[in-house]
Every structure is written in C-alpha cells, then in structure tokens.
Amino acid sequence: MISLLPKPTTEERELCQKAKDFSDRFIRPTAVDDEKREHFRKSIFEGLAKLGLTAISLSQEWGGQGGSSRAHYSVLEELARASAAYSITVGVNQLVQGALAEFGTPEQKSRFLRPLAAGTYLGAFSLSESHSGSDASALKMSAKHTTGGYLLSGTKMWCSNGGLADLYLVMARTGGDGPKGISAFLVPKGTPGFRVGKKELKLGLQPSSLTELIFEDCFLPESQRLGTEGEGFRVALSQLDAGRIGIAATALGLGLEALQKVWTEGIKQCSFDFSEGVRGQFAEYFARLQAVKALLVLTAETKDQGARVTALASHCKLLASDLAMAITSSAVEAVGFQGIIPSFGLERLMRDAKALQIVEGTNQIQQLVLSRELDKMVSS
Ligand SMILES: Cc1cc2nc3c(=O)[nH]c(=O)nc-3n(C[C@H](O)[C@H](O)[C@H](O)COP(=O)(O)OP(=O)(O)OC[C@H]3O[C@@H](n4cnc5c(N)ncnc54)[C@H](O)[C@@H]3O)c2cc1C
C-alpha cells in the first residue's frame, strides 16, 4: 500500500484504520454501481458516525471526539480513496458543525449540534446562488423581518447534500448590499415554505447530491438565526479555510488512489512493460503528493494552534486539486483502454478530481487569494 509521510500520529493511525476497514467493507464494493445510479447511502454516513468519524474535531462537550484537525483531514483522505463523494459529505457536514460550535447559542447547540455530532442529522451548507458563486457576497436571497422572525424568499444553488440533509445552514440578505447585509439561518428539512428543487446532473461525485434550495415565504423564528444579524458572511467565511483544507485532503486521496492503481493493477493489465518514462512520471507524482501532504499536515496543525490559515488553506486546495487532476488524467492515459472503463475505477477518479478544482472557490480564486497575500507581504 502506497502511503505518505509524515508518519501518522497514534490518533490518526487508529481513525484511518477504522475508515479504511469501513470503506473496504461498505463503500468500495458498491462504489461503481452507486456512481452509475447517483445513489447516496445514508447508512454509510450513519455507519461512519457510529465509528466517531464524522465529528472528529468537534469538542466532546457537544458530542464530538475532541480530536485534531490533522486526524479529521487524514480520515477524509482515506475515505476519498474509496469514494470522494462520501469524503465531501463528511467534510460539508463538519462545516455546519464548525459554524454552530463557533456561533451557536447553547440552545442551538443542544438542538442542532448534538444530533449533527451523533450522525442522526446530516448537515448542508448553502451560500451560492446562480449569479453569486465566486462573488458570494453578492447573494440576493432575502430574509425579511416579520413578527417574531424572518420570511426567507429566493433560490440557492449547488447545495451539496441537498435533499439528503436534515439541517441546512443558509445565508440570506437581511440588510443592504455587500457582506454586512448577510445573515445565517438554520433551516431544518420539512420547514414550511422550504423545498429542495432541481438536482443537478454533473460530471463527477455522483453519490453526493447537488441541488437547488427553494424558499417561498419560509418563516424562521429569530432563534434559528445563527450569529447576530449581519454576521452571516462572517459565519460562512469562518468555515472557508476548513472547507478548502477538506477539499485538499479529498484531492490527495484521489491522487494517491490513482497512483496506487497504476503502480499495481495498471502495470499488470498492460500488455507491455511500463516504460521508464511512465514510471518516472508517476514517481515524480509521488514526490509531489508527498510535498502536498506535508503542507496539509502543517496547515492542519497550524489551524489547531488557533492561527489564521487562509493562505495555507488556499495553497493546499490549489496544489492538491490541480495535482489530483494531473495524476488521475495521466493515470487514465497510462493504462490504455482500461482507463476509460468504469469497472476499472480510474475514470471516476478523474471526473471527481475536476469538480475539486471548482468547489470551495475555483483555483483561479485561490490564485487571487494568494496574490493578495503576496501584496500584503511586500507592502508590510
Ligand atoms: C461539486 C461542487 C459542490 C458544491 N457544493 C456547494 C455547497 O455545498 N454549497 C454552496 O454554497 N456552493 C457549492 N458549490 C458551488 C461552488 O462554491 C461554486 O461553483 C464556485 O464558488 C464557483 O462559482 P460559479 O460556479 O458561480 O463560477 P463563477 O463564479 O461564475 O466563475 C466562473 C469562472 O470565472 C472565474 N472567476 C470568477 N471570478 C473571478 C475573479 N474575480 N478573478 C478571476 N477569475 C474569476 C472562475 O475562476 C471560473 O473560472 C459547489 C460546487 C461544486 C462544483
């Protein structure tokens, strides 16, 4: 089994072993079929929750494991080796936990965070709208004051876990233009006036749903606003770094899986000896995976020390998802016809990798974030 340094901590090793055993038993056997049928198995999420793998870095006070971010991201990497879709599901769920842990009232934490920690609730995070993906603070969905609460109206787009989730963290406009006019809301499924709209057909990550969310005069009491009024964009941004590191971990898992497949099954399937050129190309990919893993571990540890990791998270997301795309695409080519056969399991990795270059801020946006960091450095 090809693995990356640094050597895992005891916590990481134990949790990753649990994730691997679970994936081998319950995710891998149906991964190709689930992808074809766009089928998400809630039992898989619940099984991962029972093993304590869906709330690793949440504090024990609210039902989490109180573990490290490093362990959480290593588990996402391990899950992605079997199915990036489940890694994304667990990652998104963790963002909702993170926002509630940071901004929730004790009542909100008891009502929503505990079931999220236990895995009886699955969370979804909804910021994007049709005209405001990269430019998220331009969102238009309105939340108008009414007696005792708010009336939400509008349509959100591209919500991962849409239609599957029990709780949606939704950003809507309570004030004027710009980030300060945005507030965050907790919307349980089944709330009158809220429904899940069209499910998107997409290139990859098929078991993970991506849907519209439709709000028609949906009443929410004040007690379901997360944070203060106008603090919603801060709530969303508070989870952006965590989300980007999660995508990087998922991308690492995809890249490693493709490398492993080429180096073991791919070589066996080919009618000719793998040329030194191809071996060299994949050996270099291994070195690059190793470098990105080291960066990811540094980022996770820095995050746990409470330091700002915006630039590091962008580095990780940009490098890991571009690398996953390069490795999976070369892998498909390297094994010839087998590469495009779903049952061989490589082409799915390539399609999944493409989506990772877009989600949680496109890689062009990561370049923008990093350009601004460079500007700050030279002017300080
Ligand atoms: C698999 C997947 C899951 C997702 N899950 C969620 C979710 O759970 N919740 C949620 O809220 N959203 C989700 N999204 C939406 C995602 O956040 C947006 O797709 C993403 O932010 C890009 O926005 P956009 O699609 O509107 O592209 P656009 O913003 O329209 O960008 C189009 C192109 O223009 C470039 N561009 C835009 N602005 C700039 C700029 N200022 N400088 C340089 N280039 C720029 C982009 O890089 C891109 O190449 C998901 C997306 C995907 C693919």
Ligand as a Chemical Component Dictionary entry (heavy atoms), coordinates in Angstrom:
data_LIG
# 
_chem_comp.id                   LIG 
_chem_comp.type                 NON-POLYMER 
_chem_comp.pdbx_formal_charge   0 
_chem_comp.three_letter_code    LIG 
# 
loop_
_chem_comp_atom.comp_id 
_chem_comp_atom.atom_id 
_chem_comp_atom.alt_atom_id 
_chem_comp_atom.type_symbol 
_chem_comp_atom.charge 
_chem_comp_atom.model_Cartn_x 
_chem_comp_atom.model_Cartn_y 
_chem_comp_atom.model_Cartn_z 
_chem_comp_atom.pdbx_ordinal 
LIG C1  C1  C 0 -19.037 19.679 -6.621  1  
LIG C2  C2  C 0 -19.484 21.024 -6.142  2  
LIG C3  C3  C 0 -20.079 21.138 -4.894  3  
LIG C4  C4  C 0 -20.526 22.385 -4.439  4  
LIG N1  N1  N 0 -21.139 22.465 -3.215  5  
LIG C5  C5  C 0 -21.565 23.662 -2.754  6  
LIG C6  C6  C 0 -22.235 23.761 -1.478  7  
LIG O1  O1  O 0 -22.421 22.772 -0.760  8  
LIG N2  N2  N 0 -22.671 24.978 -1.085  9  
LIG C7  C7  C 0 -22.508 26.107 -1.828  10 
LIG O2  O2  O 0 -22.899 27.182 -1.385  11 
LIG N3  N3  N 0 -21.898 26.048 -3.051  12 
LIG C8  C8  C 0 -21.427 24.861 -3.526  13 
LIG N4  N4  N 0 -20.814 24.776 -4.771  14 
LIG C9  C9  C 0 -20.699 25.981 -5.598  15 
LIG C10 C10 C 0 -19.282 26.499 -5.697  16 
LIG O3  O3  O 0 -18.912 27.119 -4.496  17 
LIG C11 C11 C 0 -19.225 27.437 -6.906  18 
LIG O4  O4  O 0 -19.426 26.653 -8.070  19 
LIG C12 C12 C 0 -17.890 28.129 -7.014  20 
LIG O5  O5  O 0 -17.750 29.057 -5.964  21 
LIG C13 C13 C 0 -17.714 28.857 -8.357  22 
LIG O6  O6  O 0 -18.804 29.669 -8.597  23 
LIG P1  P1  P 0 -19.543 29.639 -10.032 24 
LIG O7  O7  O 0 -19.817 28.213 -10.332 25 
LIG O8  O8  O 0 -20.688 30.579 -9.978  26 
LIG O9  O9  O 0 -18.478 30.153 -11.046 27 
LIG P2  P2  P 0 -18.174 31.690 -11.390 28 
LIG O10 O10 O 0 -18.017 32.474 -10.143 29 
LIG O11 O11 O 0 -19.197 32.170 -12.370 30 
LIG O12 O12 O 0 -16.786 31.588 -12.111 31 
LIG C14 C14 C 0 -16.655 31.267 -13.486 32 
LIG C15 C15 C 0 -15.200 31.390 -13.877 33 
LIG O13 O13 O 0 -14.741 32.731 -13.666 34 
LIG C16 C16 C 0 -13.609 32.746 -12.821 35 
LIG N5  N5  N 0 -13.674 33.910 -11.936 36 
LIG C17 C17 C 0 -14.765 34.369 -11.263 37 
LIG N6  N6  N 0 -14.440 35.469 -10.565 38 
LIG C18 C18 C 0 -13.117 35.717 -10.806 39 
LIG C19 C19 C 0 -12.194 36.704 -10.364 40 
LIG N7  N7  N 0 -12.579 37.682 -9.548  41 
LIG N8  N8  N 0 -10.917 36.621 -10.813 42 
LIG C20 C20 C 0 -10.523 35.628 -11.629 43 
LIG N9  N9  N 0 -11.355 34.658 -12.091 44 
LIG C21 C21 C 0 -12.621 34.703 -11.671 45 
LIG C22 C22 C 0 -13.716 31.441 -12.018 46 
LIG O14 O14 O 0 -12.447 31.038 -11.571 47 
LIG C23 C23 C 0 -14.282 30.494 -13.043 48 
LIG O15 O15 O 0 -13.252 30.001 -13.845 49 
LIG C24 C24 C 0 -20.364 23.557 -5.255  50 
LIG C25 C25 C 0 -19.739 23.429 -6.493  51 
LIG C26 C26 C 0 -19.298 22.197 -6.948  52 
LIG C27 C27 C 0 -18.620 22.106 -8.288  53 
# 
loop_
_chem_comp_bond.comp_id 
_chem_comp_bond.atom_id_1 
_chem_comp_bond.atom_id_2 
_chem_comp_bond.value_order 
_chem_comp_bond.pdbx_ordinal 
LIG C1  C2  SING 1  
LIG C2  C3  SING 2  
LIG C2  C26 DOUB 3  
LIG C3  C4  DOUB 4  
LIG C4  N1  SING 5  
LIG C4  C24 SING 6  
LIG N1  C5  DOUB 7  
LIG C5  C6  SING 8  
LIG C5  C8  SING 9  
LIG C6  O1  DOUB 10 
LIG C6  N2  SING 11 
LIG N2  C7  SING 12 
LIG C7  O2  DOUB 13 
LIG C7  N3  SING 14 
LIG N3  C8  DOUB 15 
LIG C8  N4  SING 16 
LIG N4  C9  SING 17 
LIG N4  C24 SING 18 
LIG C9  C10 SING 19 
LIG C10 O3  SING 20 
LIG C10 C11 SING 21 
LIG C11 O4  SING 22 
LIG C11 C12 SING 23 
LIG C12 O5  SING 24 
LIG C12 C13 SING 25 
LIG C13 O6  SING 26 
LIG O6  P1  SING 27 
LIG P1  O7  DOUB 28 
LIG P1  O8  SING 29 
LIG P1  O9  SING 30 
LIG O9  P2  SING 31 
LIG P2  O10 DOUB 32 
LIG P2  O11 SING 33 
LIG P2  O12 SING 34 
LIG O12 C14 SING 35 
LIG C14 C15 SING 36 
LIG C15 O13 SING 37 
LIG C15 C23 SING 38 
LIG O13 C16 SING 39 
LIG C16 N5  SING 40 
LIG C16 C22 SING 41 
LIG N5  C17 SING 42 
LIG N5  C21 SING 43 
LIG C17 N6  DOUB 44 
LIG N6  C18 SING 45 
LIG C18 C19 SING 46 
LIG C18 C21 DOUB 47 
LIG C19 N7  SING 48 
LIG C19 N8  DOUB 49 
LIG N8  C20 SING 50 
LIG C20 N9  DOUB 51 
LIG N9  C21 SING 52 
LIG C22 O14 SING 53 
LIG C22 C23 SING 54 
LIG C23 O15 SING 55 
LIG C24 C25 DOUB 56 
LIG C25 C26 SING 57 
LIG C26 C27 SING 58 
# 
